[in-house]
Amino acid sequence: MEEVKPRISVYYAQNASVVTLADEKILDDEDIKALEDSIMPLIDSAVNLVIDFSNVCFLSSAVLGLLIRISKRINENKGRLKLCCISPRIYDIFKITRLDEIFEIYPDVKKAMQTLK
Amino acid sequence: MTSKACTHEKIVSNGAISELRRICAKILCHTQNLEYSDDDLFAIQLAIEEAIVNAVKHGNKQDPARDVIIEYDLTPEKVDIRVTDQGRGFDPDSLEDPRLGDNIYKTDGRGVLLIRSYMDSVEYNELGNSVRMTKFNSKPR
C-alpha cells in the first residue's frame, strides 16, 4: 500500500486553525495541489487560519499563488489569514513580490494568534 | 567537460519537469562544490526553478513533444545558466509588473520578477524563448 505523506499538521486553538506545512521544499504542481486539497476544507469549516512555515526552507512562486487563493477564500468567508515562522530567505520572496504588504506575517504562532483575539 | 575549477554542460531534456529538476539539482551540487554561499545557492535554485517552469508551461505549452535545453557554465567566479524552450517566444518587457495595482492579487506572473531579482544578470534572446541567467559568487576569494 502506497504511503501517503501528510502535507500539513493541524490543531485548533482559540478561534483559529493552525496549519503547519510539513514539507521543506514546495515546488511541484502535485505537491501544491495536494496542499490546496488539504487546506481548503479547513477554511470551509473554520474562519480564521494561521499558516506556520517553520519547516519550509524553499518554495516557488506557485506557492504564492496558492496563498492568494487561500486568502481570497478566507475573505469570502469573512475570516482572517495569518502567516508565521517564515525564514528570512523565504520572507525576502514576499518582500520582492510585495506580498508582505498583502499578507499579515508574524514571527511566531503566538503573536499571530494574539491578533485574532 | 568538468575540471576542478569549472564545469560546462549542455543537456537536451524531454521537457518533463521532474527531469529538469534533476538537472537543477546537479547544477546546485556542482555549484556547492565551488563554495558558493547558501544565499547564492538559494538564489540560483529559485531562478532555475522559475525558468524551467516558465519553459515548460508557457514556452512549450506543456507539449511533451517539445524539449527544454539547459546549458550551464560554472566557475568559482560565476554561474551561467541558459534555459531554452521550443516555443514561439515572448517579449519579456511586455509583462505586467505583478507588484502593481490589481496584479498583486493575481495567482501567477511572478516568475520573471523573481529571476531578475535573484540573478545578477538576466538576458532573453530576441525571440524570447531562451533566457541566460548569471550569478556571481558573493563570497570574497
Interface residues (C-beta under 8 A of the other chain):
Chain A: L27 D28 D29 F58 S60 S61 A62 L64 G65 L66 I68 R69 K72 R89 I93 I96 T97 R98 L99 E101 I102
Chain B: I17 R21 D39 F42 Q45 L46 E49 E50 V53 P98 R99 I104 Y105 K106 T107 D108 R110 G111 L113 L114 S117
